[in-house]
Amino acid sequence: MFDVKNIKKDFPIFKKHENDEKPLIYLDNAATTFKPQAVIDACSKYYIEDGANAHRGDYDLAYHVDKEVEKCRAHLASFLNCFSREIVFTSGTSMSMNLVAYGYGVKYLKEGDEILLTEAEHASNVLPWFKVSELTKAKINYIPLDEDGRCTPEALKKVITKNTKVVSIAQVTNVLGFKIDIKEMAKITHEYGAILVCDAAQSAPHMKIDVKDLDCDFLCLSAHKMLGPTGIGALYGKFDLLKKMDPFMMGGGDNARFDMCGNVAYLEPPAKFEAGTMNISAIYGFDAALTYLENIGLENIEKHEKELRNYAISKLKELDNVIIYNEKADAGIITLNVKGVFPQDEASYLNSKGICVRSGEHCAKLLKDRLKTVGTIRVSFYLYNDKDDIDALCNALKNGGNFLDAFFN
């Protein structure tokens, strides 16, 4: 049995707020997640016990830091089923996407080439490709979504052409919450000689990922959405593609030598893409977060969230004042509105009851025409949520919440 009460004991933020005037019901996990004590302790360990820079020093402290950094890299490689040399540490999904866009897209795309996205993508998987299009004159087109808002392999087959060079999609979309068949998408993409870039920001925290089985060419994720610290994430890339790419940033630690004539010899990946001092304490914390998730079990987390989602949908459908935009989705993300109530107004009302949700466009600003609304409320679950949280949400939603008097149609 999934023991949420015991899991919550691992998260000091719940202890901190247990005597507050209003409860802490956190339903904004798609934005970021709370951190267990083990992760906080790991971050502190770097500053308290080690403190040296990574890949710089020839002394014991520095050597120990090097080992810890590479331990996390190997751990994440095992987590995703790839080689350590295929894991590049970045600041998160946005930086990982930009690294692919500039390091691969700008280098290899040209006028007449095509980049395929969907209208459900997060800004991190849209704006870098907009810039690639601007710089290279490659064209951006969109894979159509079905009537529910899902991107399917059949839809990709209808639009992909010999000019398509990049297909970049989220494995789980951050507003509609649909799980995409990345393995089949990669197969189709490769048949046309293109590469498949996977945004795993909303999938890596919630489900087991095997990049070899998926056969994606790149995969991007953020630690802070999977119980880890902010400011750290990773790019997985097939090694032969990483070798072909240019670094997005240059500086200390990414080169073997350079001279006064401007000749530079870069190190092999992943060091080639890790210029400057990394967020070392966050890497320590990321390693601890991966251990925590593995101890709980990704399969257990996915099952728990599915049960919560099914329960929440059934309870929300009992409310005649609630519009649900993604009833048939797969992930623990539910997007809704209260009829006649502006989403930010509703979120403020829910906050007065101690309920934390996201409101607005959720960085997926291409969706407004499909949803036919300028904003929504997003509810997102994680391993420390339970049915009591859903009951509290539904009880609050019954009352509407238009106390700021914002007009919404």
C-alpha positions as CSV (number, residue, x, y, z in Angstrom):
1,M,0.0,0.0,0.0
2,F,1.2,3.5,-0.8
3,D,1.6,5.2,2.6
4,V,1.3,8.9,2.0
5,K,1.3,9.8,5.7
6,N,4.7,8.2,6.2
7,I,6.0,9.7,3.0
8,K,5.0,13.2,4.2
9,K,7.2,12.7,7.2
10,D,10.2,12.8,4.9
11,F,9.3,16.3,3.8
12,P,10.2,19.0,6.4
13,I,7.9,21.6,4.7
14,F,4.8,19.7,5.8
15,K,6.1,19.7,9.4
16,K,6.9,23.4,9.2
17,H,3.3,24.2,8.2
18,E,1.3,21.7,10.2
19,N,0.2,24.2,12.8
20,D,-0.6,27.0,10.3
21,E,-4.1,28.6,10.4
22,K,-4.9,27.0,7.1
23,P,-3.7,23.6,5.8
24,L,-1.0,23.1,3.3
25,I,-2.5,21.3,0.3
26,Y,0.1,21.4,-2.5
27,L,-1.3,20.6,-5.9
28,D,1.2,22.4,-8.1
29,N,3.7,19.6,-8.6
30,A,3.9,20.1,-12.4
31,A,5.6,23.4,-11.6
32,T,8.0,22.1,-8.9
33,T,8.0,19.5,-6.1
34,F,8.8,19.7,-2.5
35,K,12.2,18.3,-1.3
36,P,12.7,15.4,1.2
37,Q,15.1,15.8,4.0
38,A,17.5,13.4,2.3
39,V,17.9,15.8,-0.6
40,I,18.3,18.8,1.7
41,D,20.9,17.0,3.7
42,A,22.8,16.0,0.6
43,C,23.0,19.6,-0.7
44,S,24.2,20.7,2.8
45,K,26.8,17.9,2.8
46,Y,28.6,19.5,-0.1
47,Y,29.0,22.8,1.7
48,I,29.7,21.3,5.1
49,E,32.0,18.5,4.3
50,D,33.5,19.0,0.8
51,G,33.3,22.5,-0.7
52,A,35.9,22.3,-3.4
53,N,35.3,22.8,-7.1
54,A,34.8,19.9,-9.4
55,H,37.3,18.7,-12.1
56,R,39.8,21.4,-11.0
57,G,41.9,20.4,-8.1
58,D,44.7,17.9,-7.4
59,Y,43.9,17.4,-3.7
60,D,41.7,15.1,-1.6
61,L,38.6,17.4,-1.2
62,A,38.5,18.1,-4.9
63,Y,38.9,14.4,-5.7
64,H,36.0,13.5,-3.5
65,V,33.8,16.2,-5.2
66,D,34.8,14.7,-8.6
67,K,33.7,11.3,-7.4
68,E,30.4,12.6,-6.1
69,V,29.6,14.4,-9.4
70,E,30.4,11.4,-11.5
71,K,28.5,9.2,-9.1
72,C,25.4,11.2,-9.8
73,R,26.0,11.1,-13.5
74,A,26.3,7.4,-13.4
75,H,23.2,7.1,-11.2
76,L,21.2,9.2,-13.7
77,A,22.5,7.1,-16.6
78,S,21.3,4.0,-14.8
79,F,18.0,5.7,-14.1
80,L,17.5,6.3,-17.8
81,N,19.4,3.2,-19.1
82,C,22.2,4.9,-21.0
83,F,25.9,5.5,-20.7
84,S,27.4,8.1,-18.3
85,R,29.1,9.8,-21.2
86,E,25.7,10.5,-22.7
87,I,24.5,12.6,-19.6
88,V,25.3,16.3,-19.7
89,F,24.5,18.3,-16.6
90,T,22.6,21.5,-17.3
91,S,20.5,24.0,-15.3
92,G,17.3,22.2,-16.3
93,T,15.0,21.4,-19.2
94,S,15.1,24.9,-20.6
95,M,18.9,24.9,-20.9
96,S,18.9,21.3,-22.2
97,M,16.5,22.3,-25.0
98,N,18.5,25.3,-25.8
99,L,21.7,23.2,-25.9
100,V,20.1,21.0,-28.5
101,A,18.6,23.9,-30.4
102,Y,21.8,25.9,-30.7
103,G,24.3,23.0,-30.6
104,Y,22.5,20.8,-33.2
105,G,19.7,22.9,-34.8
106,V,21.7,26.0,-35.6
107,K,24.6,24.0,-36.8
108,Y,22.9,21.5,-39.1
109,L,19.5,23.0,-40.2
110,K,19.2,25.2,-43.2
111,E,16.5,27.0,-45.3
112,G,13.9,24.5,-46.5
113,D,14.3,22.2,-43.6
114,E,11.4,21.5,-41.2
115,I,11.0,21.4,-37.4
116,L,7.8,19.6,-36.1
117,L,6.3,20.6,-32.8
118,T,2.8,20.5,-31.3
119,E,0.6,23.3,-30.0
120,A,0.6,21.6,-26.6
121,E,4.4,22.2,-26.0
122,H,5.8,24.2,-23.1
123,A,7.7,27.4,-24.0
124,S,11.0,25.5,-23.3
125,N,10.2,23.3,-26.3
126,V,8.9,26.1,-28.5
127,L,11.0,29.3,-28.1
128,P,14.4,27.7,-28.7
129,W,13.1,26.3,-32.0
130,F,11.6,29.7,-33.0
131,K,15.1,31.1,-32.6
132,V,16.6,28.2,-34.7
133,S,14.0,29.0,-37.4
134,E,14.9,32.7,-37.3
135,L,18.6,31.9,-37.6
136,T,18.5,29.2,-40.2
137,K,15.3,29.9,-42.1
138,A,14.1,26.4,-41.3
139,K,10.3,26.1,-41.2
140,I,8.3,25.2,-38.1
141,N,5.1,23.2,-38.6
142,Y,2.8,21.5,-36.1
143,I,1.7,17.9,-35.6
144,P,-2.1,18.1,-35.3
145,L,-3.7,17.0,-32.0
146,D,-6.7,14.8,-32.0
147,E,-10.1,16.0,-30.6
148,D,-9.0,15.2,-27.0
149,G,-5.7,17.0,-27.4
150,R,-3.4,14.0,-27.8
151,C,-0.5,13.8,-30.3
152,T,-0.5,10.4,-32.0
153,P,1.9,8.5,-34.3
154,E,-0.9,8.5,-36.9
155,A,-0.9,12.3,-36.8
156,L,2.9,12.5,-37.2
157,K,2.7,10.2,-40.2
158,K,0.3,12.6,-41.9
159,V,2.6,15.6,-41.7
160,I,6.2,14.4,-41.6
161,T,8.1,14.8,-44.9
162,K,11.6,14.3,-46.4
163,N,12.3,17.9,-45.3
164,T,11.6,17.2,-41.7
165,K,14.9,17.3,-39.7
166,V,13.7,17.6,-36.1
167,V,10.6,16.4,-34.2
168,S,10.5,17.8,-30.7
169,I,7.7,16.8,-28.4
170,A,6.9,16.3,-24.7
171,Q,6.5,12.8,-23.5
172,V,3.8,14.1,-21.1
173,T,2.3,17.5,-21.9
174,N,2.3,20.0,-19.1
175,V,-1.3,21.3,-19.5
176,L,-3.3,18.5,-21.1
177,G,-1.4,15.7,-19.4
178,F,-1.4,13.2,-22.3
179,K,1.3,10.6,-22.4
180,I,2.8,10.4,-25.9
181,D,4.1,7.2,-27.5
182,I,7.7,8.4,-27.9
183,K,9.0,5.0,-29.0
184,E,6.7,4.9,-32.0
185,M,7.2,8.6,-32.7
186,A,11.0,8.0,-32.8
187,K,10.6,5.1,-35.2
188,I,8.6,7.2,-37.6
189,T,11.0,10.1,-37.3
190,H,14.0,8.0,-38.0
191,E,12.4,6.5,-41.1
192,Y,12.6,10.0,-42.5
193,G,16.2,10.6,-41.3
194,A,15.2,13.1,-38.7
195,I,16.0,13.3,-35.0
196,L,13.5,13.0,-32.1
197,V,13.9,15.3,-29.1
198,C,11.9,14.4,-26.0
199,D,10.9,16.8,-23.3
200,A,10.7,14.6,-20.2
201,A,10.2,17.4,-17.7
202,Q,6.7,16.0,-16.8
203,S,7.4,12.3,-17.4
204,A,10.8,11.6,-15.7
205,P,9.4,12.3,-12.2
206,H,6.4,10.0,-12.6
207,M,7.2,7.0,-14.8
208,K,10.1,4.7,-15.7
209,I,12.0,5.9,-18.7
210,D,14.3,3.7,-20.8
211,V,16.0,5.9,-23.5
212,K,17.4,2.9,-25.3
213,D,14.0,1.4,-25.6
214,L,12.4,4.7,-26.6
215,D,15.2,5.3,-29.1
216,C,14.9,9.1,-28.7
217,D,18.0,11.0,-29.8
218,F,17.8,13.6,-27.0
219,L,15.9,13.8,-23.8
220,C,15.7,16.8,-21.4
221,L,14.7,16.8,-17.7
222,S,14.8,19.0,-14.6
223,A,15.7,17.7,-11.1
224,H,13.4,20.2,-9.3
225,K,10.3,18.4,-10.7
226,M,11.5,15.1,-9.3
227,L,12.2,16.0,-5.7
228,G,15.6,17.4,-6.5
229,P,17.1,20.9,-6.1
230,T,16.4,23.8,-8.4
231,G,19.1,24.9,-10.9
232,I,20.1,21.4,-12.0
233,G,18.9,19.1,-14.8
234,A,20.3,17.0,-17.6
235,L,20.4,16.4,-21.3
236,Y,20.6,12.8,-22.5
237,G,22.0,12.6,-26.0
238,K,23.2,9.7,-28.2
239,F,27.0,9.9,-28.0
240,D,27.6,10.2,-31.7
241,L,25.2,13.2,-31.8
242,L,26.8,14.9,-28.8
243,K,30.2,14.6,-30.5
244,K,28.8,16.3,-33.6
245,M,27.2,19.2,-31.7
246,D,28.8,22.5,-30.9
247,P,28.9,23.7,-27.2
248,F,26.2,26.2,-26.3
249,M,28.6,27.9,-23.7
250,M,32.3,28.0,-23.7
251,G,34.8,28.5,-20.8
252,G,36.8,26.7,-18.2
253,G,36.6,23.0,-18.0
254,D,35.2,22.2,-21.6
255,N,38.5,22.4,-23.5
256,A,41.8,20.5,-23.7
257,R,43.8,23.5,-25.1
258,F,43.5,26.8,-27.0
259,D,46.0,29.2,-28.4
260,M,46.4,32.9,-29.3
261,C,45.3,32.2,-32.9
262,G,41.9,31.1,-31.7
263,N,42.4,27.4,-32.2
264,V,40.4,25.4,-29.6
265,A,40.3,21.7,-28.9
266,Y,37.3,20.8,-26.9
267,L,37.1,17.8,-24.6
268,E,34.8,14.8,-25.4
269,P,31.2,14.9,-24.3
270,P,29.9,15.5,-21.7
271,A,32.7,17.8,-20.5
272,K,32.5,19.6,-23.8
273,F,29.1,21.0,-22.7
274,E,29.9,21.7,-19.0
275,A,31.8,25.0,-19.1
276,G,32.3,26.8,-15.8
277,T,31.5,25.7,-12.3
278,M,28.5,23.5,-12.1
279,N,25.8,23.7,-9.4
280,I,27.7,21.1,-7.4
281,S,25.6,21.1,-4.2
282,A,22.5,20.6,-6.4
283,I,24.2,17.6,-8.1
284,Y,24.7,16.0,-4.7
285,G,21.0,16.7,-4.0
286,F,19.9,15.3,-7.4
287,D,21.7,12.0,-6.6
288,A,19.8,11.8,-3.3
289,A,16.5,12.5,-5.1
290,L,17.1,9.7,-7.6
291,T,17.8,7.3,-4.7
292,Y,14.6,8.4,-3.0
293,L,12.5,7.9,-6.1
294,E,14.0,4.5,-6.7
295,N,13.3,3.4,-3.1
296,I,9.6,4.4,-3.5
297,G,9.5,2.9,-7.1
298,L,8.5,4.8,-10.2
299,E,5.9,2.1,-10.9
300,N,4.3,2.7,-7.5
301,I,4.3,6.5,-8.1
302,E,2.6,6.1,-11.5
303,K,0.0,3.8,-10.1
304,H,-0.7,6.1,-7.1
305,E,-1.2,9.1,-9.3
306,K,-3.5,7.2,-11.7
307,E,-5.7,6.3,-8.7
308,L,-5.7,9.9,-7.6
309,R,-6.6,11.1,-11.0
310,N,-9.4,8.7,-11.4
311,Y,-10.8,9.6,-8.0
312,A,-10.4,13.3,-8.7
313,I,-12.1,13.1,-12.1
314,S,-15.1,11.3,-10.6
315,K,-15.4,13.9,-7.8
316,L,-15.0,16.9,-10.2
317,K,-17.6,15.6,-12.6
318,E,-20.1,15.8,-9.7
319,L,-19.7,19.6,-9.7
320,D,-21.9,21.3,-12.3
321,N,-19.9,24.5,-12.1
322,V,-16.5,23.0,-13.2
323,I,-15.2,22.6,-16.7
324,I,-12.6,19.8,-17.2
325,Y,-10.4,20.2,-20.3
326,N,-8.5,16.9,-20.2
327,E,-10.8,14.3,-18.7
328,K,-9.2,11.5,-20.8
329,A,-5.6,12.3,-20.1
330,D,-3.0,9.9,-18.6
331,A,-0.9,11.9,-16.2
332,G,-1.6,13.3,-12.7
333,I,-2.5,16.7,-14.3
334,I,-6.1,18.0,-14.4
335,T,-6.8,21.2,-16.2
336,L,-10.1,23.0,-15.3
337,N,-12.0,26.2,-14.8
338,V,-14.9,27.2,-12.6
339,K,-17.7,28.6,-14.9
340,G,-17.7,32.4,-14.9
341,V,-14.6,32.7,-12.7
342,F,-11.3,34.0,-13.9
343,P,-8.6,31.4,-13.2
344,Q,-6.3,33.6,-11.2
345,D,-9.3,34.7,-9.1
346,E,-10.1,31.0,-8.5
347,A,-6.5,30.3,-7.6
348,S,-6.5,33.1,-5.1
349,Y,-9.7,31.8,-3.5
350,L,-8.2,28.3,-3.3
351,N,-5.2,29.8,-1.7
352,S,-7.4,31.2,1.1
353,K,-8.3,27.6,1.8
354,G,-4.7,26.5,1.9
355,I,-4.8,24.9,-1.6
356,C,-1.9,25.6,-4.0
357,V,-2.7,25.3,-7.7
358,R,-1.3,27.0,-10.9
359,S,-3.4,29.4,-12.9
360,G,-2.9,31.1,-16.3
361,E,-1.5,29.7,-19.5
362,H,1.2,27.5,-17.9
363,C,3.9,28.5,-20.4
364,A,1.9,26.7,-23.1
365,K,0.6,29.7,-24.9
366,L,-0.2,28.0,-28.2
367,L,-3.1,26.1,-26.6
368,K,-5.5,29.0,-26.0
369,D,-7.2,28.7,-29.4
370,R,-7.7,24.9,-28.9
371,L,-9.0,25.3,-25.3
372,K,-11.0,28.4,-26.3
373,T,-10.0,30.1,-23.1
374,V,-7.3,32.6,-22.1
375,G,-6.3,30.6,-19.0
376,T,-7.0,27.6,-16.8
377,I,-6.5,26.1,-13.4
378,R,-4.0,23.3,-13.3
379,V,-4.1,20.7,-10.6
380,S,-1.1,18.3,-10.5
381,F,-0.4,15.4,-8.1
382,Y,2.6,13.7,-6.7
383,L,3.6,11.0,-4.3
384,Y,2.7,13.0,-1.1
385,N,-0.9,13.8,-2.3
386,D,-3.9,11.7,-1.2
387,K,-7.7,11.6,-1.6
388,D,-8.1,14.0,1.3
389,D,-6.4,16.7,-0.8
390,I,-8.8,16.1,-3.6
391,D,-11.8,16.2,-1.3
392,A,-10.6,19.6,0.1
393,L,-10.1,20.9,-3.5
394,C,-13.6,19.8,-4.6
395,N,-15.3,21.2,-1.5
396,A,-13.6,24.5,-2.2
397,L,-14.5,24.5,-5.9
398,K,-18.2,24.1,-5.0
399,N,-18.2,27.7,-3.8
400,G,-17.0,29.2,-7.0
401,G,-14.4,31.7,-5.8
402,N,-15.1,34.9,-7.7
403,F,-14.3,37.2,-4.7
404,L,-11.9,39.4,-6.7
405,D,-14.7,40.3,-9.1
406,A,-12.7,39.7,-12.2
407,F,-14.9,39.2,-15.3
408,F,-14.3,35.9,-17.1
409,N,-16.3,34.5,-20.0
